[in-house]
Amino acid sequence: MSTTDPVLSDLCTICHIQPPKYRCPRCSTRTCSLPCSRRHKLWSQCSGVRDPAAYLKRSELATESAFDRDFNFITGIERTLERAERDAENRGISVQSGLSGRGVDLSVVGLDEEIDTSTGEE
């Protein structure tokens, strides 16, 4: 091996030919192309979707990108809930009647109200 040969760790982790251009959001595996990225997902059974609950160091939490990630995660949850509510309404499903049929008493409370969970009283 000559001194001009790249170190193996400086190459794509899948093909070991090209330098990596991309990083998997889920596991940080570095790949050089879309075919290598797809092969990585197939071989390692990686979804390629970033884990929103992954541990971040305190210094990483104080960045705008971390704030954006959290905001987008919460917005995605809200969107999913709204879509589920619309789908339930379109199908004629009442959440209240479905829960009461299972013996669950649902009361919607705003953030400014405080309820004692042991008694259910405000």
N, CA, C and O of each residue as an XYZ file, in Angstrom:
488
protein
N       0.845     -1.173      0.000
C       0.000      0.000      0.000
C       0.888      1.232      0.000
O       1.787      1.369      0.830
N       0.626      2.112     -0.929
C       1.430      3.333     -1.012
C       0.855      4.403     -0.086
O      -0.229      4.241      0.474
N       1.584      5.473      0.063
C       1.146      6.548      0.948
C      -0.013      7.350      0.365
O      -0.646      8.121      1.087
N      -0.304      7.186     -0.929
C      -1.411      7.916     -1.544
C      -2.738      7.177     -1.407
O      -3.788      7.762     -1.672
N      -2.720      5.912     -1.002
C      -3.962      5.161     -0.829
C      -4.737      5.713      0.368
O      -4.152      5.980      1.417
N      -6.050      5.883      0.213
C      -6.836      6.397      1.338
C      -6.974      5.339      2.440
O      -6.975      4.138      2.170
N      -7.085      5.798      3.642
C      -7.304      4.906      4.771
C      -8.715      4.351      4.654
O      -9.624      5.059      4.222
N      -8.907      3.096      5.031
C     -10.200      2.445      4.887
C     -11.305      3.217      5.602
O     -12.437      3.255      5.119
N     -11.000      3.826      6.734
C     -12.024      4.578      7.472
C     -12.427      5.868      6.759
O     -13.435      6.478      7.115
N     -11.655      6.289      5.758
C     -11.990      7.486      4.985
C     -12.821      7.161      3.747
O     -13.089      8.042      2.931
N     -13.229      5.903      3.604
C     -14.008      5.477      2.445
C     -15.427      5.093      2.860
O     -15.723      4.926      4.043
N     -16.284      4.959      1.871
C     -17.664      4.524      2.086
C     -17.663      3.216      2.873
O     -16.898      2.304      2.560
N     -18.512      3.121      3.889
C     -18.528      1.917      4.730
C     -19.167      0.720      4.032
O     -19.096     -0.397      4.544
N     -19.784      0.932      2.884
C     -20.429     -0.170      2.170
C     -19.543     -0.698      1.043
O     -19.231     -1.889      1.012
N     -19.135      0.170      0.121
C     -18.363     -0.292     -1.039
C     -16.852     -0.181     -0.841
O     -16.094     -0.866     -1.528
N     -16.410      0.652      0.067
C     -14.980      0.872      0.339
C     -14.210      1.326     -0.904
O     -13.034      1.000     -1.069
N     -14.891      2.085     -1.779
C     -14.238      2.568     -3.000
C     -14.169      4.092     -3.023
O     -13.098      4.662     -3.232
N     -15.288      4.745     -2.811
C     -15.377      6.205     -2.886
C     -15.383      6.824     -1.483
O     -15.745      6.158     -0.512
N     -14.987      8.083     -1.378
C     -15.141      8.768     -0.082
C     -16.632      9.020      0.185
O     -17.387      9.262     -0.757
N     -17.060      8.969      1.422
C     -18.491      9.142      1.721
C     -18.954     10.583      1.537
O     -18.210     11.527      1.803
N     -20.199     10.736      1.077
C     -20.815     12.049      0.916
C     -22.013     12.200      1.852
O     -22.397     13.318      2.198
N     -22.597     11.084      2.255
C     -23.852     11.104      2.999
C     -23.691     10.403      4.343
O     -22.827      9.544      4.516
N     -24.544     10.790      5.290
C     -24.550     10.162      6.613
C     -25.991      9.763      6.933
O     -26.908     10.572      6.794
N     -26.185      8.520      7.358
C     -27.508      8.023      7.716
C     -28.000      8.771      8.966
O     -27.292      8.818      9.972
N     -29.199      9.351      8.910
C     -29.710     10.079     10.078
C     -29.959      9.176     11.284
O     -29.931      9.641     12.424
N     -30.200      7.901     11.040
C     -30.519      6.973     12.129
C     -29.266      6.494     12.851
O     -29.192      6.557     14.078
N     -28.284      6.017     12.096
C     -27.136      5.350     12.732
C     -25.792      5.990     12.389
O     -24.751      5.516     12.843
N     -25.802      7.049     11.602
C     -24.594      7.795     11.216
C     -23.626      7.012     10.336
O     -22.454      7.377     10.241
N     -24.086      5.953      9.698
C     -23.248      5.230      8.745
C     -22.984      6.130      7.547
O     -23.899      6.764      7.023
N     -21.740      6.182      7.122
C     -21.359      7.063      6.015
C     -21.310      6.279      4.705
O     -20.676      5.228      4.614
N     -22.000      6.820      3.686
C     -22.063      6.171      2.377
C     -21.744      7.178      1.282
O     -21.779      8.390      1.494
N     -21.431      6.641      0.099
C     -21.019      7.509     -1.005
C     -22.118      7.756     -2.022
O     -22.019      8.697     -2.809
N     -23.170      6.933     -2.028
C     -24.174      7.064     -3.082
C     -25.509      6.497     -2.616
O     -25.599      5.868     -1.561
N     -26.540      6.731     -3.419
C     -27.860      6.198     -3.117
C     -27.867      4.670     -3.115
O     -28.461      4.077     -2.214
N     -27.229      4.003     -4.091
C     -27.194      2.532     -4.030
C     -26.515      2.007     -2.756
O     -26.967      1.019     -2.177
N     -25.440      2.661     -2.322
C     -24.774      2.226     -1.090
C     -25.657      2.493      0.123
O     -25.684      1.697      1.062
N     -26.375      3.607      0.107
C     -27.291      3.915      1.203
C     -28.401      2.871      1.280
O     -28.750      2.407      2.365
N     -28.952      2.506      0.125
C     -30.000      1.475      0.097
C     -29.458      0.128      0.558
O     -30.132     -0.600      1.287
N     -28.247     -0.202      0.135
C     -27.624     -1.457      0.547
C     -27.398     -1.471      2.065
O     -27.615     -2.489      2.722
N     -26.966     -0.340      2.609
C     -26.779     -0.221      4.059
C     -28.086     -0.496      4.797
O     -28.107     -1.242      5.776
N     -29.188      0.115      4.320
C     -30.484     -0.081      4.966
C     -30.927     -1.531      4.879
O     -31.515     -2.062      5.821
N     -30.650     -2.172      3.754
C     -31.024     -3.570      3.573
C     -30.187     -4.484      4.460
O     -30.735     -5.334      5.162
N     -28.884     -4.323      4.435
C     -27.989     -5.189      5.198
C     -28.160     -5.026      6.703
O     -28.176     -6.013      7.439
N     -28.288     -3.796      7.156
C     -28.348     -3.569      8.604
C     -29.777     -3.424      9.120
O     -29.990     -3.212     10.314
N     -30.755     -3.540      8.222
C     -32.165     -3.373      8.566
C     -32.390     -2.053      9.298
O     -33.102     -1.988     10.300
N     -31.771     -1.017      8.776
C     -31.868      0.331      9.337
C     -32.988      1.066      8.611
O     -33.072      1.008      7.385
N     -33.838      1.748      9.347
C     -34.940      2.485      8.723
C     -34.459      3.769      8.053
O     -35.103      4.264      7.128
N     -33.336      4.309      8.511
C     -32.830      5.550      7.959
C     -33.557      6.777      8.478
O     -33.268      7.895      8.051
N     -34.503      6.581      9.398
C     -35.265      7.687      9.971
C     -34.639      8.072     11.301
O     -34.418      7.222     12.164
N     -34.355      9.358     11.459
C     -33.730      9.840     12.684
C     -34.611      9.541     13.888
O     -35.828      9.721     13.827
N     -34.007      9.087     14.979
C     -34.722      8.793     16.214
C     -34.914     10.099     16.985
O     -33.936     10.673     17.464
N     -36.155     10.580     17.115
C     -36.359     11.854     17.804
C     -36.071     11.777     19.297
O     -35.900     12.809     19.946
N     -36.013     10.572     19.848
C     -35.752     10.412     21.281
C     -34.296     10.060     21.566
O     -33.951      9.714     22.696
N     -33.450     10.144     20.561
C     -32.037      9.806     20.758
C     -31.380     10.789     21.721
O     -31.741     11.965     21.770
N     -30.422     10.296     22.475
C     -29.723     11.117     23.457
C     -28.901     12.193     22.758
O     -28.204     11.921     21.780
N     -28.991     13.397     23.263
C     -28.165     14.504     22.785
C     -27.424     15.098     23.972
O     -27.976     15.227     25.064
N     -26.179     15.453     23.745
C     -25.405     16.110     24.796
C     -26.012     17.483     25.081
O     -26.696     18.063     24.237
N     -25.752     17.984     26.270
C     -26.290     19.288     26.654
C     -25.867     20.371     25.655
O     -26.663     21.246     25.313
N     -24.631     20.313     25.193
C     -24.157     21.326     24.239
C     -24.895     21.226     22.900
O     -25.050     22.229     22.202
N     -25.348     20.024     22.542
C     -26.094     19.850     21.292
C     -27.537     20.321     21.426
O     -28.172     20.662     20.428
N     -28.063     20.345     22.655
C     -29.441     20.774     22.872
C     -29.615     22.281     22.716
O     -30.710     22.754     22.414
N     -28.550     23.024     22.917
C     -28.623     24.484     22.909
C     -28.424     25.076     21.518
O     -28.007     26.227     21.388
N     -28.716     24.306     20.488
C     -28.538     24.798     19.123
C     -29.894     25.027     18.461
O     -30.908     24.470     18.883
N     -29.894     25.845     17.431
C     -31.134     26.092     16.694
C     -31.638     24.828     16.016
O     -32.846     24.606     15.939
N     -30.727     23.999     15.525
C     -31.158     22.780     14.836
C     -31.833     21.813     15.808
O     -32.783     21.127     15.430
N     -31.358     21.747     17.052
C     -32.002     20.885     18.050
C     -33.398     21.407     18.368
O     -34.340     20.628     18.510
N     -33.528     22.717     18.479
C     -34.839     23.322     18.716
C     -35.777     23.020     17.550
O     -36.939     22.669     17.756
N     -35.268     23.159     16.327
C     -36.074     22.865     15.138
C     -36.505     21.407     15.110
O     -37.651     21.105     14.773
N     -35.589     20.490     15.465
C     -35.929     19.066     15.501
C     -37.072     18.806     16.471
O     -38.034     18.113     16.140
N     -36.959     19.370     17.681
C     -38.011     19.179     18.680
C     -39.331     19.779     18.205
O     -40.386     19.159     18.334
N     -39.265     20.985     17.657
C     -40.472     21.646     17.168
C     -41.131     20.818     16.067
O     -42.347     20.624     16.079
N     -40.333     20.330     15.116
C     -40.875     19.526     14.018
C     -41.447     18.208     14.526
O     -42.450     17.726     13.998
N     -40.824     17.621     15.540
C     -41.333     16.379     16.123
C     -42.710     16.621     16.747
O     -43.644     15.857     16.505
N     -42.835     17.672     17.542
C     -44.111     17.980     18.194
C     -45.166     18.351     17.159
O     -46.319     17.937     17.276
N     -44.787     19.122     16.153
C     -45.719     19.484     15.088
C     -46.201     18.241     14.344
O     -47.374     18.148     13.981
N     -45.303     17.293     14.117
C     -45.686     16.041     13.459
C     -46.685     15.245     14.278
O     -47.611     14.652     13.726
N     -46.502     15.230     15.594
C     -47.451     14.536     16.471
C     -48.816     15.212     16.396
O     -49.839     14.538     16.278
N     -48.833     16.541     16.466
C     -50.097     17.276     16.369
C     -50.800     16.994     15.044
O     -52.015     16.797     15.009
N     -50.037     16.977     13.960
C     -50.615     16.712     12.637
C     -51.220     15.311     12.575
O     -52.296     15.117     12.009
N     -50.519     14.333     13.164
C     -51.016     12.958     13.176
C     -52.308     12.857     13.973
O     -53.245     12.178     13.551
N     -52.366     13.526     15.122
C     -53.587     13.515     15.931
C     -54.751     14.170     15.194
O     -55.864     13.643     15.196
N     -54.501     15.309     14.568
C     -55.557     15.988     13.819
C     -56.066     15.113     12.675
O     -57.270     15.047     12.427
N     -55.150     14.444     11.983
C     -55.538     13.565     10.880
C     -56.380     12.399     11.397
O     -57.371     12.021     10.773
N     -55.982     11.828     12.543
C     -56.731     10.714     13.127
C     -58.126     11.166     13.551
O     -59.098     10.431     13.369
N     -58.231     12.363     14.112
C     -59.543     12.886     14.508
C     -60.433     13.100     13.288
O     -61.618     12.767     13.317
N     -59.866     13.656     12.211
C     -60.648     13.858     10.983
C     -61.102     12.529     10.403
O     -62.251     12.392      9.981
N     -60.201     11.546     10.380
C     -60.560     10.229      9.858
C     -61.668      9.598     10.688
O     -62.586      8.985     10.142
N     -61.585      9.748     12.008
C     -62.616      9.190     12.886
C     -63.958      9.866     12.622
O     -64.990      9.196     12.570
N     -63.950     11.187     12.455
C     -65.190     11.909     12.163
C     -65.762     11.481     10.814
O     -66.973     11.298     10.686
N     -64.908     11.320      9.814
C     -65.369     10.915      8.484
C     -65.978      9.522      8.496
O     -66.870      9.227      7.700
N     -65.515      8.678      9.376
C     -66.051      7.316      9.483
C     -67.227      7.235     10.448
O     -67.828      6.174     10.614
N     -67.550      8.348     11.080
C     -68.664      8.364     12.023
C     -68.313      7.753     13.366
O     -69.192      7.270     14.080
N     -67.045      7.770     13.711
C     -66.602      7.192     14.977
C     -66.491      8.313     15.998
O     -65.842      9.328     15.749
N     -67.126      8.125     17.142
C     -67.035      9.101     18.221
C     -66.035      8.597     19.249
O     -66.193      7.505     19.795
N     -65.016      9.385     19.510
C     -63.999      8.989     20.485
C     -64.634      8.838     21.856
O     -64.329      7.893     22.584
N     -65.521      9.769     22.214
C     -66.155      9.741     23.534
C     -66.957      8.451     23.725
O     -66.832      7.801     24.762
N     -67.777      8.071     22.738
C     -68.591      6.862     22.892
C     -67.726      5.607     22.854
O     -68.027      4.622     23.529
N     -66.662      5.640     22.074
C     -65.764      4.485     22.030
C     -65.060      4.257     23.346
O     -64.871      3.115     23.764
N     -64.670      5.335     24.004
C     -63.997      5.204     25.295
C     -64.967      4.820     26.397
O     -64.640      3.993     27.247
N     -66.169      5.415     26.395
C     -67.123      5.088     27.453
C     -67.564      3.633     27.341
O     -67.894      3.008     28.349
N     -67.573      3.092     26.138
C     -67.882      1.675     25.959
C     -66.831      0.771     26.575
O     -67.095     -0.396     26.861
N     -65.646      1.308     26.775
C     -64.563      0.546     27.401
C     -64.389      0.911     28.878
O     -63.443      0.465     29.526
N     -65.302      1.717     29.397
C     -65.228      2.092     30.805
C     -64.236      3.192     31.104
O     -63.771      3.318     32.237
N     -63.898      4.006     30.085
C     -62.943      5.097     30.272
C     -63.706      6.410     30.272
O     -64.497      6.673     29.366
N     -63.472      7.242     31.292
C     -64.100      8.555     31.371
C     -63.101      9.588     30.872
O     -62.062      9.799     31.498
N     -63.406     10.232     29.750
C     -62.506     11.205     29.137
C     -62.955     12.609     29.479
O     -64.113     12.968     29.264
N     -62.041     13.405     30.013
C     -62.333     14.824     30.229
C     -61.159     15.621     29.671
O     -60.010     15.402     30.053
N     -61.458     16.538     28.772
C     -60.433     17.353     28.133
C     -60.193     18.576     29.010
O     -61.125     19.303     29.353
N     -58.933     18.789     29.365
C     -58.570     19.862     30.282
C     -57.516     20.731     29.622
O     -56.591     20.218     28.994
N     -57.647     22.032     29.758
C     -56.638     22.943     29.243
C     -55.403     22.928     30.124
O     -55.430     22.393     31.232
N     -54.331     23.509     29.634
C     -53.081     23.511     30.386
C     -53.145     24.373     31.637
O     -52.367     24.156     32.566
N     -54.056     25.353     31.688
C     -54.113     26.220     32.855
C     -54.904     25.597     34.006
O     -54.839     26.095     35.130
N     -55.642     24.530     33.752
C     -56.384     23.858     34.813
C     -55.549     22.722     35.372
O     -54.754     22.100     34.666
N     -55.745     22.469     36.643
C     -55.000     21.398     37.289
C     -56.003     20.446     37.926
O     -56.901     20.874     38.652
N     -55.850     19.164     37.657
C     -56.775     18.171     38.190
C     -56.005     17.186     39.047
O     -54.916     16.740     38.688
N     -56.592     16.856     40.188
C     -56.020     15.832     41.057
C     -56.367     14.486     40.426
O     -57.541     14.118     40.368
N     -55.369     13.754     39.956
C     -55.626     12.503     39.245
C     -56.179     11.417     40.145
O     -56.787     10.468     39.650
N     -55.990     11.524     41.451
C     -56.509     10.489     42.349
C     -58.009     10.637     42.560
O     -58.700      9.639     42.761
N     -58.535     11.882     42.517
C     -59.965     12.097     42.739
C     -60.692     12.539     41.484
O     -61.908     12.372     41.385
N     -59.978     13.095     40.532
C     -60.590     13.587     39.306
C     -61.216     14.954     39.472
O     -61.955     15.406     38.597
N     -60.934     15.625     40.586
C     -61.513     16.942     40.843
C     -60.495     18.039     40.574
O     -59.286     17.830     40.668
N     -61.018     19.216     40.236
C     -60.139     20.365     39.990
C     -59.651     20.957     41.284
O     -58.900     21.932     41.273
